[in-house]
């Protein structure tokens, strides 16, 4: 009898191991199902940053962006709560960059706002010191943030002198141009008075240099008075009518 009992022990042990393995597999399967449910629920309650583009556009327009902007998100697939709303927005009009904060967890959504706009550009490169003429200018469509420092009209460029090399086809910054000097300091200039259709001229000495439209001081050769006038052309200065009575 002892021999028979001993002969069945390995079989009993194998059955026990199988039973334990079955229980372990069942528990693992059950845990997998239970852990998948919260994940599915969490996935159902989230969306992506792309779904907030309309709200982002509205927020940026309220902060000075142009109505026809297009939104480029840094991470379009960034997950966000489906019921989140914009709590705060920071927008830089010069670069077009923005950062949006959501009310649920204050997570950040970053990107850039761009738009299509037209600007005058040069047909060919212009060296420093050269003057822009109407024949030098063409118009080109641009895509990107609207740089408020660039020339938006040909009148902003024509007759101006380049401070540095200006590259063809690129927007031109207003600060890269300056009005050419029409009157140099110490130059003999023509002073012009106009009163009630009467036009009188005489000469003076420029006390400072000036471009078109600049107000400079002029010493009258006739009376040695110091007058103020507006530069209107090469060595030509317009004196305000009130000065006529003082000149007598």
Helices and strands as residue ranges (DSSP letters): H 2-44, E 46-48, G 49-52, H 53-61, E 70-73, E 79-81, E 86-91, E 97-102, E 108-122, G 134-136, E 137-144, G 154-156, E 160-162, G 174-176, E 177-179, E 181-183, E 188-195, E 198-206, E 210-211, E 215-220, E 226-233, E 236-239, H 242-247
